[in-house]
């Protein structure tokens, strides 16, 4: 919910962002790679908060 990664992915794939949040949490706890993937996606996914 910090960078909006799960919300953006959920909107793109038309699934509930809560499922993606749980998947990232499981990946973080099980493999440790969830945080790295989340941060990479936070940098790659464009933001919808444009300042005019």
TORKOL-4160 file (C-alpha; in steps of 0.2 Angstrom, whole numbers, padded with zeros to 4 digits, m for minus):
52
<pt num="1" X="0000" Y="0000" Z="0000"/>
<pt num="2" X="0015" Y="0011" Z="0001"/>
<pt num="3" X="0019" Y="0013" Z="m0017"/>
<pt num="4" X="0003" Y="0006" Z="m0024"/>
<pt num="5" X="0011" Y="m0009" Z="m0033"/>
<pt num="6" X="m0002" Y="m0021" Z="m0028"/>
<pt num="7" X="m0016" Y="m0009" Z="m0033"/>
<pt num="8" X="m0009" Y="m0006" Z="m0050"/>
<pt num="9" X="m0005" Y="m0024" Z="m0053"/>
<pt num="10" X="m0023" Y="m0029" Z="m0047"/>
<pt num="11" X="m0031" Y="m0016" Z="m0059"/>
<pt num="12" X="m0020" Y="m0022" Z="m0073"/>
<pt num="13" X="m0024" Y="m0040" Z="m0071"/>
<pt num="14" X="m0042" Y="m0037" Z="m0065"/>
<pt num="15" X="m0039" Y="m0046" Z="m0048"/>
<pt num="16" X="m0041" Y="m0041" Z="m0030"/>
<pt num="17" X="m0025" Y="m0032" Z="m0024"/>
<pt num="18" X="m0027" Y="m0041" Z="m0007"/>
<pt num="19" X="m0022" Y="m0057" Z="m0016"/>
<pt num="20" X="m0007" Y="m0049" Z="m0022"/>
<pt num="21" X="m0002" Y="m0042" Z="m0005"/>
<pt num="22" X="m0004" Y="m0059" Z="0002"/>
<pt num="23" X="0007" Y="m0066" Z="m0011"/>
<pt num="24" X="0021" Y="m0053" Z="m0008"/>
<pt num="25" X="0020" Y="m0057" Z="0010"/>
<pt num="26" X="0022" Y="m0075" Z="0008"/>
<pt num="27" X="0036" Y="m0072" Z="m0004"/>
<pt num="28" X="0044" Y="m0061" Z="0008"/>
<pt num="29" X="0043" Y="m0074" Z="0022"/>
<pt num="30" X="0046" Y="m0089" Z="0013"/>
<pt num="31" X="0060" Y="m0084" Z="0000"/>
<pt num="32" X="0065" Y="m0066" Z="0005"/>
<pt num="33" X="0063" Y="m0061" Z="m0012"/>
<pt num="34" X="0046" Y="m0052" Z="m0010"/>
<pt num="35" X="0054" Y="m0036" Z="m0004"/>
<pt num="36" X="0066" Y="m0035" Z="m0019"/>
<pt num="37" X="0053" Y="m0039" Z="m0032"/>
<pt num="38" X="0041" Y="m0026" Z="m0024"/>
<pt num="39" X="0054" Y="m0012" Z="m0024"/>
<pt num="40" X="0059" Y="m0016" Z="m0042"/>
<pt num="41" X="0041" Y="m0015" Z="m0047"/>
<pt num="42" X="0039" Y="0001" Z="m0037"/>
<pt num="43" X="0052" Y="0009" Z="m0048"/>
<pt num="44" X="0046" Y="0002" Z="m0064"/>
<pt num="45" X="0027" Y="0005" Z="m0063"/>
<pt num="46" X="0022" Y="0022" Z="m0068"/>
<pt num="47" X="0013" Y="0033" Z="m0055"/>
<pt num="48" X="m0004" Y="0040" Z="m0058"/>
<pt num="49" X="0000" Y="0055" Z="m0046"/>
<pt num="50" X="0005" Y="0068" Z="m0058"/>
<pt num="51" X="0008" Y="0086" Z="m0052"/>
<pt num="52" X="0003" Y="0099" Z="m0064"/>
